[in-house]
């Protein structure tokens, strides 16, 4: 998962659930899924202000209250060395 700068990161969490809250409309989230055969798929999401993405680390589950806006095969996340 890759969140853009329009998210608040959890300061505290309950159990293994981490809530990320969109700070503005159009907050972007990129998710990479690895299928059963090892094939990667990248999904892009746009969320509205105050929508919450729940990440459950212990169960390796993510709840995203939005529909993806596009998807493409492969891991298309990127690394920004400048932070």
Residue frames as a rotation matrix with the C-alpha (Angstrom) as fourth column:
UNK 1
0.582 0.813 0.000 0.00
0.813 -0.582 0.000 0.00
0.000 0.000 -1.000 0.00
UNK 2
-0.656 -0.750 0.084 1.19
0.752 -0.659 0.001 3.47
0.054 0.064 0.996 -0.82
UNK 3
0.470 0.792 -0.391 -0.62
0.829 -0.547 -0.112 6.52
-0.303 -0.271 -0.914 0.60
UNK 4
0.023 -0.444 0.896 0.00
0.581 -0.723 -0.373 10.00
0.814 0.529 0.241 -0.84
UNK 5
-0.869 -0.495 0.017 0.56
0.295 -0.546 -0.784 13.06
0.397 -0.676 0.620 1.40
UNK 6
-0.427 0.793 0.435 -3.21
-0.610 -0.607 0.509 13.58
0.668 -0.048 0.743 1.86
UNK 7
0.385 0.518 -0.763 -3.58
0.198 0.762 0.617 11.11
0.901 -0.389 0.191 4.72
UNK 8
0.205 -0.328 0.922 -3.25
-0.946 -0.309 0.101 11.18
0.252 -0.893 -0.374 8.49
UNK 9
-0.291 -0.404 -0.867 -1.34
-0.134 0.915 -0.382 8.23
0.947 0.005 -0.320 9.82
UNK 10
0.698 0.630 -0.340 -2.51
0.220 0.263 0.939 6.55
0.681 -0.731 0.045 13.00
UNK 11
-0.077 -0.659 0.748 -1.00
-0.746 -0.460 -0.481 7.85
0.661 -0.595 -0.456 16.21
UNK 12
-0.595 -0.006 0.804 -2.56
-0.625 0.633 -0.457 5.03
-0.506 -0.774 -0.380 18.17
UNK 13
-0.376 0.491 -0.786 -4.43
-0.635 0.482 0.604 1.89
0.675 0.726 0.131 17.20
UNK 14
0.225 0.539 0.812 -6.71
-0.897 0.440 -0.044 -0.73
-0.381 -0.718 0.582 18.66
UNK 15
0.648 -0.073 0.758 -5.42
0.097 0.995 0.012 -4.30
-0.755 0.066 0.652 18.45
UNK 16
-0.415 -0.798 0.438 -3.86
0.550 0.163 0.819 -4.74
-0.725 0.581 0.371 15.01
UNK 17
0.401 0.645 0.650 -6.18
0.916 -0.260 -0.307 -2.24
-0.029 0.718 -0.695 13.24
UNK 18
-0.599 -0.644 -0.476 -4.56
0.548 -0.763 0.343 0.87
-0.584 -0.056 0.810 11.81
UNK 19
0.521 0.832 0.190 -6.92
0.737 -0.326 -0.592 3.64
-0.431 0.448 -0.783 10.58
UNK 20
-0.765 -0.643 0.032 -5.69
0.554 -0.633 0.541 6.02
-0.327 0.432 0.840 7.87
UNK 21
0.266 0.917 -0.298 -7.96
0.649 -0.399 -0.647 9.06
-0.712 -0.021 -0.701 7.33
UNK 22
-0.095 -0.224 0.970 -8.14
0.937 -0.349 0.011 11.11
0.336 0.910 0.244 4.13
UNK 23
-0.460 -0.171 -0.871 -7.29
0.599 -0.785 -0.162 14.77
-0.656 -0.596 0.463 4.85
UNK 24
-0.435 0.298 -0.849 -8.77
-0.573 -0.819 0.006 16.08
-0.694 0.489 0.528 1.59
UNK 25
0.696 0.701 0.156 -10.95
-0.245 0.436 -0.866 15.08
-0.675 0.564 0.475 -1.36
UNK 26
0.835 -0.339 -0.434 -9.07
-0.405 0.157 -0.901 13.07
0.373 0.928 -0.007 -3.95
UNK 27
0.172 -0.782 0.599 -6.64
-0.857 0.181 0.483 11.45
-0.486 -0.596 -0.639 -1.49
UNK 28
0.377 -0.106 -0.920 -4.78
-0.743 0.558 -0.368 8.73
0.553 0.823 0.132 -3.42
UNK 29
0.199 -0.312 0.929 -4.03
-0.643 0.674 0.364 5.19
-0.740 -0.670 -0.067 -2.38
UNK 30
0.115 -0.237 -0.965 -2.16
-0.849 0.480 -0.219 2.59
0.515 0.845 -0.146 -4.42
UNK 31
0.333 0.056 0.941 -2.53
-0.676 0.710 0.196 -1.08
-0.657 -0.702 0.274 -3.47
UNK 32
-0.312 -0.454 -0.834 -0.59
-0.859 0.509 0.045 -4.03
0.405 0.731 -0.549 -4.87
UNK 33
0.555 0.535 0.637 -2.19
-0.701 0.713 0.011 -7.46
-0.448 -0.453 0.771 -4.66
UNK 34
-0.658 -0.700 -0.278 -0.28
-0.752 0.587 0.300 -10.68
-0.047 0.407 -0.912 -5.14
UNK 35
0.378 0.858 -0.348 -2.55
-0.885 0.446 0.138 -13.34
0.274 0.256 0.927 -6.63
UNK 36
0.753 0.025 0.658 -2.44
-0.369 0.844 0.389 -17.06
-0.545 -0.536 0.645 -5.81
UNK 37
0.816 -0.451 0.360 -0.11
0.577 0.605 -0.549 -17.67
0.030 0.656 0.754 -8.75
UNK 38
-0.020 -0.872 -0.489 2.27
0.787 -0.315 0.530 -14.89
-0.617 -0.374 0.693 -7.70
UNK 39
-0.305 -0.010 0.952 1.06
0.803 -0.540 0.252 -12.44
0.512 0.841 0.173 -10.36
UNK 40
-0.654 0.001 -0.757 0.94
0.531 -0.711 -0.460 -8.85
-0.538 -0.703 0.464 -9.08
UNK 41
0.001 0.681 0.732 -1.89
0.833 -0.405 0.376 -6.39
0.553 0.610 -0.568 -9.81
UNK 42
-0.891 -0.307 -0.334 -1.80
0.436 -0.782 -0.445 -2.67
-0.124 -0.542 0.831 -8.93
UNK 43
0.117 0.980 0.163 -5.02
0.935 -0.164 0.314 -0.81
0.335 0.116 -0.935 -8.01
UNK 44
-0.904 -0.325 0.277 -5.51
0.246 -0.927 -0.283 2.96
0.349 -0.188 0.918 -7.69
UNK 45
0.055 0.915 -0.400 -8.12
0.986 0.014 0.167 4.51
0.158 -0.404 -0.901 -5.40
UNK 46
-0.715 -0.108 0.691 -9.32
0.023 -0.991 -0.130 8.09
0.699 -0.077 0.711 -4.84
UNK 47
-0.203 0.633 -0.747 -11.05
0.952 0.307 0.002 8.76
0.231 -0.711 -0.665 -1.54
UNK 48
0.279 0.441 0.853 -12.94
0.216 -0.895 0.391 11.72
0.936 0.075 -0.345 -0.16
UNK 49
-0.497 -0.478 0.724 -12.11
-0.493 -0.531 -0.689 13.80
0.714 -0.699 0.028 2.90
UNK 50
-0.228 0.271 0.935 -12.65
-0.963 0.081 -0.259 11.96
-0.146 -0.959 0.242 6.22
UNK 51
0.779 0.379 -0.500 -12.99
-0.459 0.887 -0.042 8.52
0.427 0.262 0.865 4.62
UNK 52
0.199 -0.664 0.721 -11.05
-0.884 0.195 0.424 5.93
-0.422 -0.722 -0.549 6.61
UNK 53
0.317 -0.244 -0.916 -9.00
-0.487 0.787 -0.378 3.02
0.814 0.566 0.131 5.31
UNK 54
0.631 -0.063 0.773 -8.67
-0.715 0.339 0.611 0.28
-0.301 -0.939 0.169 7.93
UNK 55
0.072 -0.696 -0.715 -5.57
-0.599 0.543 -0.588 -1.90
0.797 0.471 -0.378 7.81
UNK 56
0.824 0.196 0.532 -5.66
-0.545 0.534 0.647 -5.08
-0.157 -0.822 0.547 9.90
UNK 57
-0.012 -0.964 -0.264 -2.06
-0.975 0.070 -0.211 -6.18
0.222 0.255 -0.941 10.13
UNK 58
-0.432 -0.195 0.881 -2.71
-0.632 0.762 -0.140 -9.41
-0.644 -0.617 -0.452 12.03
UNK 59
0.232 0.631 0.740 -5.13
0.197 0.714 -0.671 -10.76
-0.952 0.302 0.041 9.45
UNK 60
-0.783 -0.614 0.100 -3.46
0.266 -0.184 0.946 -9.11
-0.562 0.768 0.308 6.43
UNK 61
-0.007 0.873 0.488 -6.76
0.999 0.025 -0.030 -7.42
-0.039 0.488 -0.872 5.47
UNK 62
-0.946 -0.207 -0.248 -7.53
0.193 -0.978 0.081 -3.93
-0.259 0.029 0.965 4.22
UNK 63
0.099 0.988 0.115 -10.93
0.907 -0.042 -0.418 -2.19
-0.409 0.145 -0.901 4.12
UNK 64
-0.933 -0.344 -0.106 -11.10
0.249 -0.829 0.500 0.57
-0.260 0.440 0.859 1.51
UNK 65
-0.112 0.983 -0.143 -14.44
0.471 -0.074 -0.879 2.42
-0.875 -0.166 -0.454 1.38
UNK 66
0.156 0.122 -0.980 -14.14
-0.713 -0.673 -0.197 3.19
-0.683 0.730 -0.018 -2.35
UNK 67
0.836 0.100 0.539 -14.07
0.302 0.737 -0.605 1.51
-0.458 0.668 0.586 -5.73
UNK 68
-0.214 -0.977 0.010 -10.78
0.511 -0.104 0.853 1.41
-0.832 0.187 0.522 -7.59
UNK 69
0.485 0.347 -0.803 -10.44
-0.374 -0.748 -0.549 3.95
-0.790 0.567 -0.233 -10.40
UNK 70
0.559 -0.292 -0.776 -8.03
-0.733 0.264 -0.627 1.80
0.388 0.919 -0.066 -12.42
UNK 71
0.565 -0.460 0.684 -5.89
-0.261 0.688 0.678 -1.33
-0.783 -0.561 0.269 -12.28
UNK 72
0.538 -0.493 -0.684 -2.90
-0.759 0.070 -0.647 -2.65
0.367 0.867 -0.336 -14.19
UNK 73
0.898 -0.268 -0.349 -0.83
0.325 0.939 0.115 -5.83
0.297 -0.217 0.930 -14.03
UNK 74
-0.018 -1.000 -0.014 2.44
0.554 0.001 -0.833 -5.71
0.832 -0.023 0.554 -12.12
UNK 75
0.295 -0.032 -0.955 3.74
0.888 -0.360 0.286 -3.82
-0.353 -0.932 -0.078 -9.10
UNK 76
0.098 -0.180 0.979 3.56
0.719 -0.668 -0.194 -0.22
0.688 0.722 0.064 -10.28
UNK 77
0.903 0.065 -0.425 4.30
0.376 -0.599 0.707 1.48
-0.208 -0.798 -0.565 -6.97
UNK 78
0.425 -0.775 0.468 7.26
0.281 -0.379 -0.882 3.80
0.861 0.506 0.056 -6.93
UNK 79
0.270 -0.462 -0.845 9.93
0.951 -0.009 0.309 4.90
-0.150 -0.887 0.437 -4.54
UNK 80
0.760 -0.056 0.648 10.46
0.128 -0.964 -0.233 8.60
0.638 0.260 -0.725 -3.87
UNK 81
0.056 -0.832 -0.552 14.00
0.867 0.314 -0.386 8.87
0.495 -0.457 0.739 -2.48
UNK 82
-0.670 -0.282 0.687 13.35
0.028 -0.934 -0.356 12.49
0.742 -0.219 0.634 -1.45
UNK 83
-0.904 0.353 -0.240 10.59
0.320 0.189 -0.928 11.37
-0.283 -0.916 -0.284 0.94
